[in-house]
Amino acid sequence: MSVLKLDRGRVAQAVKKVVIAESRLAISPDQVADDEPLNGALLRINSLGFVGMLIQLEEQLDVTLSDDLFVGRSFTTVADLVDVIQNHSEVSA
Protein backbone atom coordinates (compact mmCIF):
# COMPACT_ATOMS: atom_id res chain seq x y z
CA MET A 1 0.00 0.00 0.00
CA SER A 2 1.14 3.52 -0.72
CA VAL A 3 -0.42 6.94 -0.39
CA LEU A 4 -1.61 8.19 -3.76
CA LYS A 5 -3.96 11.03 -4.59
CA LEU A 6 -7.34 10.04 -5.94
CA ASP A 7 -9.09 12.06 -8.62
CA ARG A 8 -10.93 14.88 -6.83
CA GLY A 9 -13.93 14.70 -9.15
CA ARG A 10 -14.37 10.98 -8.48
CA VAL A 11 -14.05 11.48 -4.72
CA ALA A 12 -16.46 14.44 -4.71
CA GLN A 13 -19.05 12.49 -6.70
CA ALA A 14 -18.82 9.51 -4.33
CA VAL A 15 -19.03 11.72 -1.22
CA LYS A 16 -22.05 13.58 -2.58
CA LYS A 17 -23.88 10.35 -3.44
CA VAL A 18 -23.26 8.98 0.05
CA VAL A 19 -24.32 12.17 1.89
CA ILE A 20 -27.46 12.34 -0.24
CA ALA A 21 -28.34 8.74 0.62
CA GLU A 22 -27.57 9.27 4.31
CA SER A 23 -29.79 12.37 4.32
CA ARG A 24 -32.54 10.38 2.57
CA LEU A 25 -32.84 12.86 -0.28
CA ALA A 26 -33.90 12.30 -3.88
CA ILE A 27 -31.61 14.80 -5.58
CA SER A 28 -28.67 14.61 -7.95
CA PRO A 29 -25.07 15.01 -6.74
CA ASP A 30 -24.87 18.12 -8.96
CA GLN A 31 -27.38 19.78 -6.62
CA VAL A 32 -24.97 19.53 -3.66
CA ALA A 33 -22.35 22.26 -3.51
CA ASP A 34 -18.85 21.54 -2.22
CA ASP A 35 -19.41 24.10 0.54
CA GLU A 36 -22.75 22.54 1.57
CA PRO A 37 -22.84 21.97 5.36
CA LEU A 38 -22.97 18.30 6.35
CA ASN A 39 -25.59 19.17 8.94
CA GLY A 40 -27.61 22.11 7.70
CA ALA A 41 -30.74 22.99 5.79
CA LEU A 42 -30.17 20.38 3.05
CA LEU A 43 -27.99 17.59 4.44
CA ARG A 44 -28.56 15.91 7.81
CA ILE A 45 -25.50 13.90 8.83
CA ASN A 46 -25.12 12.84 12.47
CA SER A 47 -22.08 11.19 14.06
CA LEU A 48 -23.41 7.66 13.66
CA GLY A 49 -24.27 8.32 10.02
CA PHE A 50 -20.80 9.78 9.50
CA VAL A 51 -19.13 6.52 10.54
CA GLY A 52 -21.36 4.53 8.19
CA MET A 53 -20.57 6.92 5.35
CA LEU A 54 -16.84 6.44 5.84
CA ILE A 55 -17.23 2.67 5.54
CA GLN A 56 -19.28 3.08 2.36
CA LEU A 57 -16.74 5.48 0.87
CA GLU A 58 -13.85 3.11 1.62
CA GLU A 59 -15.71 0.36 -0.25
CA GLN A 60 -16.84 2.51 -3.18
CA LEU A 61 -13.44 4.13 -3.73
CA ASP A 62 -11.43 1.00 -2.81
CA VAL A 63 -9.36 2.91 -0.23
CA THR A 64 -8.40 2.59 3.41
CA LEU A 65 -8.81 5.55 5.74
CA SER A 66 -6.76 5.28 8.92
CA ASP A 67 -8.69 5.76 12.17
CA ASP A 68 -6.32 8.42 13.50
CA LEU A 69 -6.97 10.53 10.42
CA PHE A 70 -10.15 11.84 12.02
CA VAL A 71 -8.77 12.68 15.47
CA GLY A 72 -8.88 16.41 16.13
CA ARG A 73 -10.41 17.23 12.74
CA SER A 74 -13.66 19.03 12.15
CA PHE A 75 -15.86 18.18 9.19
CA THR A 76 -18.46 20.82 8.50
CA THR A 77 -18.83 20.77 4.71
CA VAL A 78 -18.81 18.29 1.86
CA ALA A 79 -15.43 19.70 0.75
CA ASP A 80 -13.87 18.97 4.17
CA LEU A 81 -14.66 15.29 3.72
CA VAL A 82 -13.56 15.25 0.06
CA ASP A 83 -10.22 16.86 0.96
CA VAL A 84 -9.36 14.30 3.62
CA ILE A 85 -10.32 11.32 1.48
CA GLN A 86 -8.49 12.64 -1.56
CA ASN A 87 -5.30 13.50 0.28
CA HIS A 88 -5.03 10.80 2.92
CA SER A 89 -6.37 7.54 1.54
CA GLU A 90 -4.23 4.50 0.95
CA VAL A 91 -4.76 2.82 -2.39
CA SER A 92 -3.02 -0.09 -4.00
CA ALA A 93 -0.14 1.06 -6.17
C-alpha positions in Angstrom: 0.0 0.0 0.0 1.1 3.5 -0.7 -0.4 6.9 -0.4 -1.6 8.2 -3.8 -4.0 11.0 -4.6 -7.3 10.0 -5.9 -9.1 12.1 -8.6 -10.9 14.9 -6.8 -13.9 14.7 -9.1 -14.4 11.0 -8.5 -14.0 11.5 -4.7 -16.5 14.4 -4.7 -19.1 12.5 -6.7 -18.8 9.5 -4.3 -19.0 11.7 -1.2 -22.0 13.6 -2.6 -23.9 10.3 -3.4 -23.3 9.0 0.0 -24.3 12.2 1.9 -27.5 12.3 -0.2 -28.3 8.7 0.6 -27.6 9.3 4.3 -29.8 12.4 4.3 -32.5 10.4 2.6 -32.8 12.9 -0.3 -33.9 12.3 -3.9 -31.6 14.8 -5.6 -28.7 14.6 -7.9 -25.1 15.0 -6.7 -24.9 18.1 -9.0 -27.4 19.8 -6.6 -25.0 19.5 -3.7 -22.3 22.3 -3.5 -18.9 21.5 -2.2 -19.4 24.1 0.5 -22.8 22.5 1.6 -22.8 22.0 5.4 -23.0 18.3 6.4 -25.6 19.2 8.9 -27.6 22.1 7.7 -30.7 23.0 5.8 -30.2 20.4 3.1 -28.0 17.6 4.4 -28.6 15.9 7.8 -25.5 13.9 8.8 -25.1 12.8 12.5 -22.1 11.2 14.1 -23.4 7.7 13.7 -24.3 8.3 10.0 -20.8 9.8 9.5 -19.1 6.5 10.5 -21.4 4.5 8.2 -20.6 6.9 5.4 -16.8 6.4 5.8 -17.2 2.7 5.5 -19.3 3.1 2.4 -16.7 5.5 0.9 -13.9 3.1 1.6 -15.7 0.4 -0.2 -16.8 2.5 -3.2 -13.4 4.1 -3.7 -11.4 1.0 -2.8 -9.4 2.9 -0.2 -8.4 2.6 3.4 -8.8 5.6 5.7 -6.8 5.3 8.9 -8.7 5.8 12.2 -6.3 8.4 13.5 -7.0 10.5 10.4 -10.2 11.8 12.0 -8.8 12.7 15.5 -8.9 16.4 16.1 -10.4 17.2 12.7 -13.7 19.0 12.1 -15.9 18.2 9.2 -18.5 20.8 8.5 -18.8 20.8 4.7 -18.8 18.3 1.9 -15.4 19.7 0.7 -13.9 19.0 4.2 -14.7 15.3 3.7 -13.6 15.2 0.1 -10.2 16.9 1.0 -9.4 14.3 3.6 -10.3 11.3 1.5 -8.5 12.6 -1.6 -5.3 13.5 0.3 -5.0 10.8 2.9 -6.4 7.5 1.5 -4.2 4.5 1.0 -4.8 2.8 -2.4 -3.0 -0.1 -4.0 -0.1 1.1 -6.2 
